Each structure stands twice: as structure tokens, then as C-alpha cells.
Amino acid sequence: MRRLLGVLRTGEHQEAGEYVPQPDVRQIEDLVEQCREAGLPVDFRIEGTPRPLPSGVELTAYRIVQEALTNTRKHGGPNAGASVRLVYFDDGLGLLVEDDGKGAPHELYEEGGFDGQGHGLIGMRERVGMVGGTLDAGPRPGGGFRISALLPLKPAH
């Protein structure tokens, strides 16, 4: 049901009546480059040995990074920079997206947002939950914002 709602919410699965391939972890580098071209400095690193992952984990990872970088651009201020880390563990994929911007108001990351805002973080939590992972989002000590996720490679029981 959540997958269906995600399709309905975003309309991302169809383009001109055709199904389009879903983005995966390999396309995160392209996403980072697009952000750089739009003026957001992003440091991107991969740790561990990249390997194929279950398609749900691939899509979830891409969408988390996409939303986190979008939030940096929206809320970080004009001089914000970001870093993206993908860490391949034996039993999962770790994601860490941090920025050094202004951060987001408390109401946007606690209790699901307010006044129709904060849906990006709600969507991230839903996506991570669908693959049995964990997500932590909030302000960084010293300023900025941090989103970290652990996506397991085995389905939750």
C-alpha cells in the first residue's frame, strides 16, 4: 500500500505513458553533480565495496540523498555546503548527508512537520521503513543539518 501511495503521491513512475527506470545508487553521483552545477558545493564519498543492492534499497538510498540535498538548498541559506557519504557494510548500506547551513526549523523535523511542510522528511521515514531501515534527522552540533540512515540488505521479519 505504501508503494502505491508513493506512486500516486509523486507520479514518478510514468512519463508520457511510459514506465521510466527507477534511479539507483549509481545515479547518486549524477545527482550530486547536478547540485554542484546549481551552485551547491557537495563533497561525495563512497566507503566500502560498491555492489548491486536490492532494488528497494537502491531507490530508497537515491531518494533520501535527493530529498536531503533539496532540503539543504531550500533551508541551508546561500552559503551552505553539503557532504554525502555512502558506506557499504556487509549487511547494509549507510547514508550520511550533512550540511553546514542554517538548518531547518524544529517543527519541520519533529512530529512530521506543520502547515503542510515537512513532507520530505515524512516521505524519507516512510521509504526507510518500507525496507526495514532506520533514519535519524536533526540539527548538527555547531550548526547545519544531518540525515543518517541505515538500510539493511535483508528484509525485516
Contacts in CASP RR format, 6 or more apart in sequence:
PFRMAT RR
TARGET T0000
AUTHOR 0000-0000-0000
METHOD contacts of the structure
MODEL  1
MRRLLGVLRTGEHQEAGEYVPQPDVRQIEDLVEQCREAGLPVDFRIEGTP
RPLPSGVELTAYRIVQEALTNTRKHGGPNAGASVRLVYFDDGLGLLVEDD
GKGAPHELYEEGGFDGQGHGLIGMRERVGMVGGTLDAGPRPGGGFRISAL
LPLKPAH
2 126 0 8 1.000
2 130 0 8 1.000
3 130 0 8 1.000
6 126 0 8 1.000
7 13 0 8 1.000
12 20 0 8 1.000
13 19 0 8 1.000
13 20 0 8 1.000
13 22 0 8 1.000
14 20 0 8 1.000
22 55 0 8 1.000
22 58 0 8 1.000
22 59 0 8 1.000
22 62 0 8 1.000
23 31 0 8 1.000
23 58 0 8 1.000
23 59 0 8 1.000
23 62 0 8 1.000
23 63 0 8 1.000
23 66 0 8 1.000
24 53 0 8 1.000
24 55 0 8 1.000
24 58 0 8 1.000
24 59 0 8 1.000
24 61 0 8 1.000
24 62 0 8 1.000
25 50 0 8 1.000
25 53 0 8 1.000
25 58 0 8 1.000
25 61 0 8 1.000
25 62 0 8 1.000
25 86 0 8 1.000
25 93 0 8 1.000
27 62 0 8 1.000
28 44 0 8 1.000
28 61 0 8 1.000
28 62 0 8 1.000
28 65 0 8 1.000
28 84 0 8 1.000
28 86 0 8 1.000
29 44 0 8 1.000
31 62 0 8 1.000
31 65 0 8 1.000
31 66 0 8 1.000
31 69 0 8 1.000
32 42 0 8 1.000
32 44 0 8 1.000
32 65 0 8 1.000
32 69 0 8 1.000
32 84 0 8 1.000
35 42 0 8 1.000
35 69 0 8 1.000
35 73 0 8 1.000
35 82 0 8 1.000
36 42 0 8 1.000
38 73 0 8 1.000
40 69 0 8 1.000
40 72 0 8 1.000
40 73 0 8 1.000
40 80 0 8 1.000
40 81 0 8 1.000
40 82 0 8 1.000
41 81 0 8 1.000
41 82 0 8 1.000
42 69 0 8 1.000
42 81 0 8 1.000
42 82 0 8 1.000
42 83 0 8 1.000
42 84 0 8 1.000
43 82 0 8 1.000
43 83 0 8 1.000
43 84 0 8 1.000
44 83 0 8 1.000
44 84 0 8 1.000
45 83 0 8 1.000
45 84 0 8 1.000
45 85 0 8 1.000
45 86 0 8 1.000
46 85 0 8 1.000
46 86 0 8 1.000
46 87 0 8 1.000
46 88 0 8 1.000
47 85 0 8 1.000
47 86 0 8 1.000
47 87 0 8 1.000
47 88 0 8 1.000
48 87 0 8 1.000
48 88 0 8 1.000
48 89 0 8 1.000
49 88 0 8 1.000
50 86 0 8 1.000
50 88 0 8 1.000
51 88 0 8 1.000
53 61 0 8 1.000
53 93 0 8 1.000
53 153 0 8 1.000
54 131 0 8 1.000
54 153 0 8 1.000
56 130 0 8 1.000
56 131 0 8 1.000
57 92 0 8 1.000
57 93 0 8 1.000
57 131 0 8 1.000
57 151 0 8 1.000
57 153 0 8 1.000
59 127 0 8 1.000
60 127 0 8 1.000
60 128 0 8 1.000
60 130 0 8 1.000
60 131 0 8 1.000
60 149 0 8 1.000
60 151 0 8 1.000
61 86 0 8 1.000
61 93 0 8 1.000
61 95 0 8 1.000
61 149 0 8 1.000
61 151 0 8 1.000
63 124 0 8 1.000
63 127 0 8 1.000
64 95 0 8 1.000
64 97 0 8 1.000
64 124 0 8 1.000
64 127 0 8 1.000
64 128 0 8 1.000
64 135 0 8 1.000
64 147 0 8 1.000
64 149 0 8 1.000
65 84 0 8 1.000
65 95 0 8 1.000
65 97 0 8 1.000
67 120 0 8 1.000
67 121 0 8 1.000
67 123 0 8 1.000
67 124 0 8 1.000
68 82 0 8 1.000
68 84 0 8 1.000
68 97 0 8 1.000
68 124 0 8 1.000
68 147 0 8 1.000
69 82 0 8 1.000
69 84 0 8 1.000
69 97 0 8 1.000
71 104 0 8 1.000
71 120 0 8 1.000
71 121 0 8 1.000
71 145 0 8 1.000
71 147 0 8 1.000
72 80 0 8 1.000
72 81 0 8 1.000
72 82 0 8 1.000
72 97 0 8 1.000
72 99 0 8 1.000
72 101 0 8 1.000
72 145 0 8 1.000
73 80 0 8 1.000
75 101 0 8 1.000
75 102 0 8 1.000
75 103 0 8 1.000
75 104 0 8 1.000
75 108 0 8 1.000
75 145 0 8 1.000
76 99 0 8 1.000
76 101 0 8 1.000
76 102 0 8 1.000
76 103 0 8 1.000
76 104 0 8 1.000
76 144 0 8 1.000
76 145 0 8 1.000
77 101 0 8 1.000
77 102 0 8 1.000
79 101 0 8 1.000
80 99 0 8 1.000
80 100 0 8 1.000
80 101 0 8 1.000
80 102 0 8 1.000
80 144 0 8 1.000
81 99 0 8 1.000
81 100 0 8 1.000
81 101 0 8 1.000
82 97 0 8 1.000
82 98 0 8 1.000
82 99 0 8 1.000
82 100 0 8 1.000
83 96 0 8 1.000
83 97 0 8 1.000
83 98 0 8 1.000
83 99 0 8 1.000
84 95 0 8 1.000
84 96 0 8 1.000
84 97 0 8 1.000
85 94 0 8 1.000
85 95 0 8 1.000
85 96 0 8 1.000
85 97 0 8 1.000
86 93 0 8 1.000
86 94 0 8 1.000
86 95 0 8 1.000
87 93 0 8 1.000
87 94 0 8 1.000
87 95 0 8 1.000
87 96 0 8 1.000
88 94 0 8 1.000
91 152 0 8 1.000
91 153 0 8 1.000
91 154 0 8 1.000
92 150 0 8 1.000
92 151 0 8 1.000
92 152 0 8 1.000
92 153 0 8 1.000
93 150 0 8 1.000
93 151 0 8 1.000
93 153 0 8 1.000
94 148 0 8 1.000
94 149 0 8 1.000
94 150 0 8 1.000
94 151 0 8 1.000
95 147 0 8 1.000
95 148 0 8 1.000
95 149 0 8 1.000
95 150 0 8 1.000
95 151 0 8 1.000
96 146 0 8 1.000
96 147 0 8 1.000
96 148 0 8 1.000
97 146 0 8 1.000
97 147 0 8 1.000
97 148 0 8 1.000
98 140 0 8 1.000
98 144 0 8 1.000
98 145 0 8 1.000
98 146 0 8 1.000
98 147 0 8 1.000
99 144 0 8 1.000
99 145 0 8 1.000
100 140 0 8 1.000
100 143 0 8 1.000
100 144 0 8 1.000
101 143 0 8 1.000
101 144 0 8 1.000
101 145 0 8 1.000
102 143 0 8 1.000
102 144 0 8 1.000
103 139 0 8 1.000
103 143 0 8 1.000
103 144 0 8 1.000
103 145 0 8 1.000
104 138 0 8 1.000
104 139 0 8 1.000
104 145 0 8 1.000
107 113 0 8 1.000
107 114 0 8 1.000
107 117 0 8 1.000
108 114 0 8 1.000
108 117 0 8 1.000
108 118 0 8 1.000
108 121 0 8 1.000
109 118 0 8 1.000
109 121 0 8 1.000
109 137 0 8 1.000
109 138 0 8 1.000
109 145 0 8 1.000
112 118 0 8 1.000
112 121 0 8 1.000
112 122 0 8 1.000
113 119 0 8 1.000
113 121 0 8 1.000
113 122 0 8 1.000
121 137 0 8 1.000
124 135 0 8 1.000
124 137 0 8 1.000
124 147 0 8 1.000
124 149 0 8 1.000
125 135 0 8 1.000
128 134 0 8 1.000
128 135 0 8 1.000
128 149 0 8 1.000
128 151 0 8 1.000
129 135 0 8 1.000
131 151 0 8 1.000
131 152 0 8 1.000
131 155 0 8 1.000
131 156 0 8 1.000
132 151 0 8 1.000
132 152 0 8 1.000
132 155 0 8 1.000
132 156 0 8 1.000
133 149 0 8 1.000
133 150 0 8 1.000
133 151 0 8 1.000
133 152 0 8 1.000
133 156 0 8 1.000
134 149 0 8 1.000
134 150 0 8 1.000
135 147 0 8 1.000
135 148 0 8 1.000
135 149 0 8 1.000
136 146 0 8 1.000
136 147 0 8 1.000
136 148 0 8 1.000
136 149 0 8 1.000
137 145 0 8 1.000
137 146 0 8 1.000
137 147 0 8 1.000
137 148 0 8 1.000
138 145 0 8 1.000
138 146 0 8 1.000
138 147 0 8 1.000
139 145 0 8 1.000
139 146 0 8 1.000
140 146 0 8 1.000
END
